[in-house]
Amino acid sequence: MRVAIAADHNGTALRADLVRWLAAEGYEVDDRGGASGPDAAVDYPALCADVCAEVVAGRAERGIVLGGSGLGETVACNKIRGIRAGLCHDEWSAGISRGNNDANVLVLSAKTLPADAARRVAATWLTTAFKGGVHARRLAQIEILERGGELG
């Protein structure tokens, strides 16, 4: 599986850790970069757009975006048609994000997750399959909203 990853200045160290871990786990990693250190502030919307473009175009099956809280990144990613980004703080939310919401972008908070916890969250997220069923019906409704349609 090809995974595109990027981080703002808050997530530089965690991105480096996750890139190494992903590669060791056998994932094809597309390190899209980001800030070069904690003092090199970068605006996260461009990073989000870049990772999401890779996912939407099919050049990456999944994306991971790292930010301070991850809240702004989640908002930015979810503005892009075809993206379902989930901000996950633990393995439970990662499982729901994939199993129920078929999220294709994982957003992590670099300020609240130590590297070992981030790896566990990412591992759960990357290995959890979408359940389908009632969840597929709900995703179809979300796609209607994404196209500007109304739900009856």
C-alpha positions in Angstrom: 0.0 0.0 0.0 1.3 3.5 -0.9 0.9 6.1 1.8 1.5 9.8 1.3 2.5 11.7 4.4 3.2 15.3 5.3 3.5 17.4 8.4 3.5 21.0 9.5 6.2 22.4 11.8 4.6 20.7 14.9 4.8 17.3 13.3 8.3 17.3 11.8 9.8 14.8 14.3 6.7 12.6 14.4 6.6 12.5 10.5 10.3 11.3 10.4 9.4 8.6 13.0 6.4 7.4 11.1 8.2 7.4 7.7 10.8 5.1 9.1 8.2 2.9 10.8 5.9 2.7 7.7 8.9 1.7 5.5 9.9 -1.0 8.0 6.4 -2.3 8.0 6.5 -2.7 4.3 4.5 0.3 3.2 5.5 2.3 0.1 6.0 5.8 1.7 5.6 9.0 -0.3 7.1 11.5 2.1 5.6 14.8 0.9 7.6 16.7 3.5 6.4 19.9 5.1 8.3 22.0 7.6 12.0 21.4 8.0 11.8 21.9 11.8 9.9 23.4 14.7 11.1 26.9 13.9 10.2 26.7 10.3 6.5 27.5 10.4 4.4 26.3 7.4 0.8 26.8 6.6 -0.9 23.4 6.8 -3.7 23.8 4.1 -1.2 23.4 1.3 0.2 20.3 2.9 -3.3 18.9 3.2 -4.1 19.7 -0.4 -0.9 18.0 -1.5 -1.5 14.7 0.4 -5.2 14.7 -0.5 -4.4 15.2 -4.2 -2.3 12.1 -4.2 -5.1 10.1 -2.6 -7.8 11.4 -4.9 -5.7 10.8 -8.0 -5.0 7.3 -6.9 -1.2 7.7 -6.6 -1.5 6.9 -2.9 -4.1 4.5 -1.4 -4.0 6.4 1.9 -2.7 9.7 3.3 -1.5 10.8 6.7 -1.3 14.4 7.8 0.3 15.6 11.0 -0.3 18.9 12.7 -0.3 20.4 16.2 -3.8 19.6 17.2 -4.8 18.1 13.9 -8.1 20.0 14.0 -7.3 22.5 11.2 -5.8 19.8 9.1 -9.0 17.7 9.4 -11.1 20.7 8.3 -8.8 21.4 5.4 -8.6 17.8 4.2 -12.4 17.4 4.3 -12.9 20.3 2.0 -11.5 18.3 -0.8 -14.0 16.2 -2.8 -13.3 12.5 -2.4 -11.5 12.8 0.9 -12.8 11.4 4.2 -10.3 12.5 6.8 -10.4 11.3 10.4 -8.7 12.9 13.4 -7.7 10.0 15.5 -6.3 10.1 19.0 -6.4 6.4 19.9 -6.8 3.0 18.4 -10.6 3.0 19.0 -11.1 6.2 16.9 -8.8 4.8 14.2 -10.9 1.7 14.0 -14.1 3.6 13.7 -12.5 6.0 11.2 -11.7 3.2 8.8 -14.4 0.6 9.7 -17.4 2.9 9.7 -16.3 5.9 7.7 -13.9 4.4 5.2 -11.5 7.3 5.9 -8.7 7.6 3.3 -6.7 10.3 5.3 -5.6 9.9 8.8 -4.9 13.1 10.8 -2.8 12.9 13.9 -2.1 15.5 16.6 1.7 15.8 17.0 1.3 17.8 20.3 -0.8 15.1 22.0 0.5 11.7 20.7 3.9 10.3 21.5 5.5 8.4 18.7 4.7 4.9 20.1 1.0 5.8 20.4 1.0 7.4 16.9 2.4 4.2 15.5 -0.3 2.1 17.2 -3.0 4.4 15.9 -1.6 4.3 12.4 -1.3 0.5 12.5 -4.9 0.1 13.5 -6.0 2.7 10.9 -4.0 1.1 8.1 -5.1 -2.5 8.8 -8.8 -1.9 9.5 -11.2 -2.8 6.7 -14.3 -0.9 5.8 -17.4 -2.7 7.1 -19.8 -1.7 4.4 -23.5 -2.4 5.1 -25.3 0.4 6.8 -22.0 2.4 6.7 -21.9 2.2 2.9 -25.4 3.7 2.8 -24.3 6.6 5.1 -21.2 7.2 3.0 -23.4 7.5 -0.1 -25.4 10.1 1.7 -22.2 12.0 2.6 -21.2 11.9 -1.1 -24.6 13.5 -2.0 -23.9 16.3 0.5 -20.4 16.7 -0.9 -21.8 17.3 -4.4 -24.1 19.9 -3.0 -27.2 17.7 -3.0 -29.9 17.4 -0.4 -31.0 14.5 1.6 -34.7 13.7 1.4 
